[in-house]
Amino acid sequence: MMMNLFSSFDPSSNMSIPMNWMSTFLGLIIIPPMFWIIPSRLNYLWTKIIMTLHKEFKILMGSHKSQGSSLIFISLFSIIFFNNFLGLFPYIFTSTSHLSMTLSLALPLWLSFMVFGWFNNTTHMLAHLVPQGTPGILMPFMVCIETISNMIRPGTLAIRLSANMIAGHLLMTLLGNTGPMLSMILFNFLIITQILLLTLETAVSIIQAYVFAVLSTLYSSEIN
């Protein structure tokens, strides 16, 4: 039972080769339609989403940033969203449910922010460790708290994303395994519940990608 429950999170396919990680690149299928002479409705929708994110990320980062500064965070949102959303389809591996994937996204970003901030804006980074208006007696404690808060940021980003992906998939799998043991009436209720859960998971896949990108944008804005 437990093996079947977690089999959807196993990256290994045939011959124990972890080929399921290749599903990470399924989002690339949206690139060719971007070059069609007559754009599709999906292309218009995706362009609208990108432009909305670009305007919002520009506000979060500050108006002094260049026009291309939000590109990395829009790309980050796209990668996570495609992996979250495509993972809802049958027989498609959800790579964002693994900490190895989410940490690979969060840790390099956080390290680059920290290295850039401490080397180029050392005084500004030190000032962030003591919030304005902190009493003198509490300053050593605030420095410890803020340091720990900064250190755990990549972990919280990674765990939040993977935990939300795992929780939804496990709940749907558990409910789906009870189907053969139910009567016809209860089975109909199960189908309705699964549809509602699938709708919820679709929203979660968008929200978690958005939260990851927005928090990364906020972390980058703190180094300037």
Disulfide bonds with the S-S distance in Angstrom:
none
